[in-house]
Amino acid sequence: MLNGEKNLSIQNKIDVFSDSVNSEYQMNFAKQYSMIGDHGLYGGKHAGSKAEQEGSSMIAEELIRLGLKNVEQIPISTCKFQFNNATISFPTINGGRVIKPYSYTAPGTDFEGLAAEIVDVGLSQKDSYINLDVKGKIALIEAMGVLEGSFLSAQIMQAELNGAIGVITYSTEDVLNEETIRTMPLNYLAKIPAVAVCLNDSKYIKQVIAENPENRANLQVDVELLPDDGTSYEVVGEIPGISDERIIFSAHLDHFFRCMQDDISAVVTLLGIARGMIESGYQPQRTITFVFNSSHETGMLDARYPYIVGSYKLLKEKKQDWLGKTILDINFEYSALELNQLSAFGSHEINSLYREYLNYVPEKVDGFNAVSKEVGTDDYLFLSWADTISYISNGIPTFMNDSLHEQIYEMTSPYIGRDHSNHDNLEIFSEDALRTNTRHFGGLGIFVDNLPIAQLDFSERARILVLTNEELAVAQRQSVETSDYEIALQEHLTIATGLYGVVATRNKDGFLMTEESLTINREMLLIYKEVVDTFDKISPQDFITPAHKKHLGDIQLLEEAIEAIKNNEVDRALAEIIPGIDIAACSKYFQNEIVEHAKARINSKDWAHKRLWARERELSCLTLFDTIQRLQQKAGQPDAEYSLELEELKNEVQAEKNLLVQCLERETTSLRQTTERLIQLKSKIERD
């Protein structure tokens, strides 16, 4: 299987499976599954809710009907958030509109609701309240970047700290139209009800405020919110194999709104793969495991990462015996979405493997214009937003269908403006794309299942870890020695490249189960876990990154800010440079109590138990609150003096430099140790 070679036996298994995929079956199940919901109008299967539990039962029953073995509904502890109903009305206005909002993970009201004046607080930043009194009132807030839960949480918290007794938000950015309602999980535990309305309804509310300044609205929110007393059910089913190794297909079963793409499409992708394998008579070598994760969208309250709870707890608490024996996880999101290219991203170490698999699939497929020949390594950072992070952090290599690149970078996806909204519906639910993703990634699982040795390419990550010229320049300016790291990395790259060639050659004839191959795979996965633990850190912005890249990036931005201030470009420093440093943007917009709350959730020891997959991966978090406040006060003053602020920024540079030196030492040591283990593994494979 090198240089475009194909194993005809594997090709035949993939083709027979592909012919057995039934997209009509998948479409029918998707429509039935979408009818289950907490809220009659909007749906939603939220963590620990009756609807989520009913959805889990429906999937488990279907797996049994399809003929899968060892089907389980595995309980995990979570929060309970059940959104039953919410209304906003204006009882004193004849013919007034009754608005139907969507609730955030926030408390409800009592039976009578809240009768209070609504105050438009704009972006609900610290300066928004200078001339506004919201004490005992309901705050109307324009969301800052609807995909950023941290800002949204800070905006709501700011209103709460100023005395608001309820919050209504609306989005103006990245919405499909003025009827779009979008929501996000909050990463703090609000004490007041919070709901979202569409832009059109926000305009009506503003009109009511303008025409009736003292009018009292009635906000009623019926939710059940229990921080620690909920139960979600992970659903697992298997097609048993010969060995105790596994290949996992995963998706999350919970969702906001009806959410046909996010993530009902993925639920039926898994069901389609399972049905296709059984219908085709495929006999796996490894146990093919289908995992439907719960408590994905939310599952923990008052946490930096309120999501990805079900998959983490499944692996860490319930299925530890899977660890070290799972060759691959293939995860799905938005898999019924037509895009320009069918593509994937995932763990660096399996990108070479994926490129080999592309020899087995057609270049043109329904629902897409082409199949990408490259793997989106730049998109790896997005894996912290998906259940993949739970699998990766437990040492399981992961692929995922890439539905993000065209949405985030190219802005060509038909899904733009629909994410977490009432417009994630059947309008853009493509049966062609669903069928193609099912065939393509189901075939990938069959391909990997037929390789005796876990074909991990550690050289792929090594190439990503090479310091760029810009990074080297930063290190040189700070007199940070990088030569030991560079030498260790180059040795690692050379050995890893050679190992991959040996493994690929051994795998070219297909599957031959031996005790030796099982032993080799265990060691391969242990090395993968070591590499992941060393280099997959979590930045304060919630991205996967090597520690040295985070520190080098912060130093460069701090240096740029210092130079800008020296050149009397304080406004540019505040607007364009400093907000890019960790959570400094939060310090720019919100009061210190909110900033400190955010920082504590990111890396304080007191809240480590709530960080789950991010624990022990957290990096330093700069807030720069005092510095930013003084810079904002002095900006524009002709004779302002900035020596104190410059000294503070220089101190932060030194602190990041010290952390950079320490992390380069750790990474260098790990590279050397890993290289030695790769050498030993290569020798063992060549002997056997």
Steps between C-alpha positions, in 0.01 A plus 500: 500500500790731429513740207141442400505120528166343591407179676215360287354303792466820704361684199231234457396523867470878476301479175256240635446710813445817294236328287317398818461855637133603498458877527120478484512307828724768647273784390194335653672447833630859503149639460360277775787578737459876447142483625622421852565824687469681829311791344203449272597776256880498507584146613835449665647199679690656788728340758309281742162592354213264429541560127870412506424182693219412258741557210755266658235230538387541139857454375564198725180332379602562140846349554339187640259487207792528257669203665788663688633323807567612856272803465515714814352818637771610738403763761735789566461779754431841351300814558133499414377769266149453374348790307123467507374843398562875502300809403545876495178700498386858550167475684424874502535540123185416307587254225856471627715224355565187703863403441625142526868505603748216551655453843867490590630268771375741763231495769132531425239725656228406744148436377416870482815588305683831517302820451756774445617779276733402214812714456709494180861467623661455159809278521481477881862595560630674810454846347146421380356565845653840574170677434265202526314360797406132457452412863182294529452514122548274197806570285478480120849404370653488153726193495872553432596232251237231528746211469704616798342373819748681723402847384131416517538371855691815596228721352229324698713501815562874456124562491452283805771685695324827417178375657301363206247233595471352150676507164382492139771466234494526122761449227584734215810318366519171308124449495312363203225761518309719744294202617809308621528414869842376610619374834815375671576318825603746769829439678386644827195427714260789457275592791238663278290377205661552159333447162576570134273655238542569130608838362148575379357448849777714650395784271143466621617509863703815429194657341295419810773655719508816288124545495433389858811582710346372823312206351535174691561180308428154629778241463408141578759223479418139582825306532635231729861581582693273736878551503594152619190283514445401138555171319584458134537169320787413270386246241745232387457211256749263338571283200739254669840433348770238549735700722438719804611804301237753396408750234244753622247704305365784715253789496305696758128437537397821685434834336353847526183571296411227246856513363482269201869555425631545854486215562207288382682459169786333685267275699358357178847482343599257775178305458557490124853365543381237748214391275725499191762281666242250623310494170824447306602212725824669598696294757733738685840407635467754781179572688318780319347715773231763454488766771223759527624761747264694725555826692706639214350846456494554873529281805683706756410840643733770630790362298735635233411205278135413574490258207649160401398336827344172386784374282761593761321322784427196284870445431636610837243338728317225312714358220860525615561153354467655154807718557819372342297266281308745279675552168280780373197719571308650207273780620230689311336842500284659226528194277196572279644829378586555133842665465751567225733228624463183701788526743617399845719617782633328805799386699822586319623142532230351274505750216736288289273201554201700378682600183564131429134424555407750228630249245190294578231762447367679189627848428152636436215429735137605542449810714855629441691629200816309590680298766785692659837324484631684804411483866417823680781511753436872558152406618636270771453780752124477449496153651460657844143582393409139424485170687826418325686680780386234747632222278827674413575591862456134591748385236260410219590636153205678344362601162206731439314603188606857427191716487674797661757614243249633249294651780776670700768581242338514158152617610340290225311246709118504476503448877625854574251678725322178599729367774318441831192664357139441403614486135696177537228318313423284197547791254869412455489137617647317202432130451784487246755642745371272776535191282847602385631572850357168619673309222824696513570485872344157546741383232783667689415291804508182289834603348659554841344181635687304235846632594678279754717779641372837619639719225589817690732751337674698775692699241180689408484674836877552504474709183234717666725548804790646302558857614416755233738780411273742682503283814877465485533876472289547815713246687822666386383846608431356845830305508315169529714206388310268263778285352446199732130497414570531127755216503269271700211580266707426188612165642140420586388594148764279336422193712122550475520520120693175487259325737199598294659355187565169676145480638340588166706234327398237755135601460493492121368142474212553740405344830690225677414486870796405718596547863793705375277745312280544808806571715633746243165680492493536879842664493405718201196631689703560817745710300210687343361573848841632611523731198144627551558563871819691421381719215119527512454785744196726528541872448284743699310559174399130500726379217733201492858623472855403600600704806799659328282643224269662752787661690681612184178651370435688823856634510472627145171677572637649823805626310276655234286666767808646670628645173157642411471674838854639470394644164187658656274252320307406812166475319649250253649298784163485674296428190724272293776344711426452869156333452680211329689411818325219692182653652617861499199587284278409795696751710438763237121465509396374843561573865767323699267265687394349167858478375619327816207260481596409143867455592417280798293270281789470253784394727442539874550187711167554674313435177720227349231236567272682256746510212482127421692443173686832537643417843883505504498648150429858606747773412568830673226759466577871464226750579692833512199658669672783690727583207208518258289716731777758534575494129133562425490791743818659361436438131460829316659710772777700328744493791423153635793305640508120468808386690298293749301326230812431294671351805201274565501375141875436518445296817242291317751444218751372755242271659401352163869464412562298817205276419626463142841383620340247734264359239776469238701298751201271568422460132864429415521231768176342378618504137821320595318238702238448233766472230673224695172311530437540126847359428428196716157454339645518149761239591231269639287528185800434277599192710149359499 
